[in-house]
Amino acid sequence: MASASGNALPGASVYVKGHQDRFAVADTKGNYSLKCFEGDVLVFSYIGYKVYEVTVTTTTTLNITLQEDQKNINDVVVVAYGQQKKQSMVSSITTVNPKEIKGPTSNLTTMLAGRISGLVSYQRSGEPGADNASFFIRGITSFGSGKLDPLILIDGMESTSTELARLQPDDIAGFSVLKDAAAASLYGARGANGVILVTTKTGKSGVTKMNVRFENSMSSNTRNIALADNISYMQLANEAAITRDRLAPLPYSQNKIDHTKAGDNPYLYPSNDWLGTLIKKHTNNQRLNINLSGGGQKAQYYVGATMNQDNGILKTQSGNNFNNNIKLRSYEIRSNVNLKLTSTTEAIIRTTGDFDDYNGPVGGGAAIFQSALNANPVQFPAIFPASDLPNVKHPLFGNASRGVNGEVYNNPYASMVSGFQQYSTSTLNVQLEIKQDLNFIIPGLSARVMAYTKRYSRFDLSRQYNPFFYAANPTVKDPDQYTLSLLNEKTATEYLNYTPGNKLVNTTTYMEAAVNYNRTFNKVHNISGLLIGIRRNYLNGNADDLQRSLPFRNQGVSGRFTYGYDNRYLLEGNFGYNGSERFAKNNRYGFFPSIGVAWNAGNEKFLEGMTYVISQLKFRATYGLVGNDQIGKPEDRFFYLSNVSLNDNNFASYFGENYGYSKPGVSVSRYPNNDITWEKSQKTNIGVDLGLWNALTVTVDAYKERRSSILMSRAYIPSTMGLTAPISANVGVAEGRGVDVSMDYNKKFTNTWLQMRGTFTYAASKLLVNEEPQYPDNMQYLSRVGYSLGQVYGLVAERLFVDEEDVKNSPRQNFGEVKGGDIKYRDMNGDGQITKLDMVNGLGYPTTPEIIYGFGFSFGYQNFDISTFFQGSARSSFFIDPASISPFVMDGANQHGLLNVIAQDHWSEDNRNLYSFWPRLGTTQSSNNNQPSNWWMRNGAFLRMKSAEIGYNIGEKGMRRYHIAGLRIYANGTNLFLISAFKLWDPEQGGNALGYPVQRVFNLGVNVSL
């Protein structure tokens, strides 16, 4: 038995129709042998291929070619500890074709949003090395300091989000998201937040195939913050000074303003565009992936290698002999080797290495963008010409004195180019898996053992010199000329110092052993079972305390049982029995069962005549319990043990004649609690799978989750108990509910094909039990109960005060100075004053989106294809941080700049708009206006063209003479345009306004198959 391309199909099956006990399985060469009689009908089948029937004649040899079933090509789904056919699935699992998550990026996580129903994802930063998207399966239904994101397993190895980010779609064979209890309960204590399962490609018997992909892209910021012009900066700085104090001196004279406006000597009258000085318009990045696969009957291999280089958009100083711009080089090597040890035994060796080398500015790229707004644009130039002091070899950075002690301002350009920081990470995974077919003992029985070790290391360092700062002084003879004076002679250096950073080393070892059973009786009764035991050990090589230095261990046993009758009625039961070292013996092990049923109505006889319309119809329901032991803070690892320090200087005793002697005292930072246990999640899921006209598939899942035993600090322990450490208990309860929808349309015509896909995820949460007082009826607004977990707590802003008279006639606001033009808050409890007791819960929507959706299409005509995908987010709010954008405020060595929106829309004596964007100006932080409130709340909804691509494919016929099997040339891009009511910055960044922006990418690529 072979495929249309001539490759053998080991494991393909054949049986005599009507006599299913008479069967055979193809060996590694595709050969089979079966005793049958003339007139028998043989049924040949293989996963992902069409069933083929043939009637036996007098011939004794039948060579069978099976055709791929495009309709069911994705029928095999990666599930917990194995695979299942989609048709027999009961649980809620979303799969995605790896081609769907390809894009011009070296970070896979940035391509997930909107493409997978049930996955809530967003990206807050575009900085290379810090651009991982955050993602949660069906939102967030827990709170506190524990784990909220899903468990990630790549080829069965527990992985971090960064390891997932570095994974290349070229190397992915399957990508599944496990959402309900039936899908995740086998993972027991680790499955409460859902599971992401990824399998990588393996080799196939045949000649060596090679695939090469190279891309070169140009990236730029999707949206930059707009700063006001520098004349407005000075004029409004003068206004800010006198609007709150009529006698305050003006910081900028009219003479300085006039000279700056006229464009006179820019070193005496500087006018900096800090964003333009620090940030380039765009940068270029490169990506290369090479993979080879092939093998013979006894061994198959898949080897992949990837190199990505992501550059930042920061400018550099030409005189430096080092690079301060961001450059992240990431490498990945992957090798999957399958060895056929015997006719029934297979060994799989998987080896993966991930390596990152980072170079960038000291403090990171986000700090550079922050410094652009935190610098005075007219106080000093960024740098003076080297010709001003021709005998000096160092850069002549500008600055100004800000105090009598020789203190100077922060020059953001000097800070950016005066040094660099580096880090390197290495992750090595080695895995061995052995599979044993036990058909010779019991038909349908098999076993496997898998073990792996993972080694991780990281170090970082920084090198920096102290810049020489100069001030320009007008000459007496010609006030338009200047001389330079050195401001920091004693502290400036011309050499790079060395500052070591953190060094991390850890190792993980893991083993699992499983027994599988899968057999069909009388053609209609399908029974399968799985029993698996696992053990995991994690060791931190440079822990800073005793608790963290001890091995972290988990172990457990899990099982699954499935029964299917005639592929119509399906039953599945799962359990996980897991142990965690974190809890006392009475709570150390947890049992997490689940059950699910499904009805394949599309296989019923009453719909046989409707298959051309209703090609699939299945109803599913599941219920179960999963857990989470990754709760609390890392330092509170063993809840059942007290943590006592015998050498705490904060509790020292002093004695002696002059109290000159002391001895450390005893302190308790944690009391033992044997009752702390797992966080538990009860999950209910109801779903329907519908297929229409053999082209359209629709999957809808509705779910409800109740998360209980959430760890919280007890807030109301009487002080008379004399406790010196907080007490925690499993008292919190929350719930989540929502709907996942995915739709796919696939249609082929003579020379064209069309694919359309859409997803919709709605995931809402609610806090049910909280550690809080019993508030009276008139103060229920203080309670968090009943609100979403991500909603913000703050004051209700009504408007801005009209004038001083309005302030006097309103409830007293106890947050510092209040004048006309400042924010007026609502007195919620009616006590005649505004205090913290007037803060309400439930402002706006949660900060994590409740709705994520996406839709797109792919269309092909002959060798051309075009595709596009839109991704949107809704029902989320974010809050502007007024303290970080308050103009003219001195913050240490920084003096804040002025956003253009503040310059254009602020309250003033001449413009008493009670709903201006910015309240009354000032030169210091306004405690009243900086209070958390809905005044700073904004709608985080947006719709963006996430990706678009156009490509041309040249098949083997056109490239045969060049020994090329296929060639694809394409152009694509990501984050191409954005629709949002919020215009100041990219709303996906949320309140992270001053961080490194999300990137827009234009890319050219070529893919060659040999």
Helices and strands as residue ranges (DSSP letters): E 2-3, E 13-16, E 19-25, E 41-45, E 52-55, E 65-66, G 70-72, E 76-79, E 82-85, G 86-88, E 93-95, G 98-101, G 108-111, E 119-122, E 134-137, E 151-154, E 157-159, H 161-166, G 169-171, E 172-178, H 181-184, G 185-190, E 195-200, E 206-221, H 230-244, H 254-262, H 274-278, E 283-295, E 299-311, E 327-340, E 345-360, H 365-373, E 383-384, G 386-388, E 396-398, H 412-417, E 419-437, E 445-464, E 469-474, E 482-486, E 499-521, E 525-540, H 546-549, E 552-565, E 569-580, G 585-587, E 589-599, G 601-603, G 605-610, E 614-628, E 643-655, E 661-670, E 679-692, E 696-713, G 719-721, E 728-748, E 752-769, G 777-782, E 792-794, E 797-800, H 804-808, E 812-813, E 823-825, E 833-834, G 836-838, E 840-843, E 851-861, E 864-874, E 877-879, H 882-885, E 890-891, E 894-895, H 900-904, G 934-936, E 937-939, E 942-954, H 956-959, G 960-962, E 966-979, G 987-989, E 999-1009
